[in-house]
């Protein structure tokens, strides 16, 4: 179903592969690839796309936090984006890291940002052009804002307040991680924790429920409402915090709740289980 | 087995000569370019779970067939959605 027919609250933040293909060379657009697999971009990417790597480009290299205002300004300059540029994110793993990068860009208040529905998977399924040519763009002057850590980002102290107030929490990890049966995802042993389980009161809504696995596209508004609202009792008036292990899958769910279902108050707790499951004294449910 | 060990050692030695990250990436990709995915007569998509390599970041699959001379032929496929 076309994006415009899926009845999203903010359909303008999602673009199709057709749209990207038709606007490849357009001035004022910057296509950004963000992946889990670090070799993927180099092995082939959408013509004109730049690589933004979540470990090197979006994270502080010493402390566990995101890049600061000055680094964000330099990043935007490097990829040749101005304050008026529309950035379009896509990537592997059904746009996990594309949504994460989108969320980080929103911490800095970059206005024009979109995600390509279906990510790399859909582009490849449709046998569209991939290139190894790495583009260079003239450096730009970008006016960066201070990072906003209040509106769409939650810290552990916020989560503690949230629990006390009986507000809604969404755990987007696998059911085995939620129950504490697993301390980490099978392929990610370095993202484990000393304790298993979930944050008290959190609902288990694995992130992948929001996408169609065959082509990586987001489900329709009706399908998403069934999952988040009918089955899990969330509604647009709720104050919701989403989390996973390190905040990347939960930024995917944040994107769904915020943009596709139109929730006003939804934050990503990026400390997530790697913090909570190792935090002395933090309450846990199994 | 000794032949494989030798090939792996040689490759590791080559890789260690490249200290620049981009050059290392290029080397790994040039190796990947030589990769031929499993032919359809051996396996078709969707690939079965029993052939999946556990703990691999990408979805990697392997099949083993015995040659007439008793040696083994390995086939691979990789999926990375």
HADDOCK unambig.tbl for C-alpha pairs under 7 A between the chains (distance, minus, plus):
assign (segid A and resid 39 and name CA) (segid B and resid 25 and name CA) 6.71 0.50 0.50
assign (segid A and resid 43 and name CA) (segid B and resid 29 and name CA) 6.28 0.50 0.50
assign (segid A and resid 92 and name CA) (segid B and resid 81 and name CA) 5.49 0.50 0.50
assign (segid A and resid 93 and name CA) (segid B and resid 81 and name CA) 5.21 0.50 0.50
assign (segid A and resid 94 and name CA) (segid B and resid 81 and name CA) 6.64 0.50 0.50
assign (segid A and resid 120 and name CA) (segid B and resid 81 and name CA) 7.00 0.50 0.50
assign (segid A and resid 121 and name CA) (segid B and resid 81 and name CA) 5.16 0.50 0.50
assign (segid A and resid 186 and name CA) (segid B and resid 55 and name CA) 6.59 0.50 0.50
assign (segid A and resid 187 and name CA) (segid B and resid 55 and name CA) 4.65 0.50 0.50
assign (segid A and resid 187 and name CA) (segid B and resid 56 and name CA) 6.54 0.50 0.50
assign (segid A and resid 187 and name CA) (segid B and resid 57 and name CA) 6.32 0.50 0.50
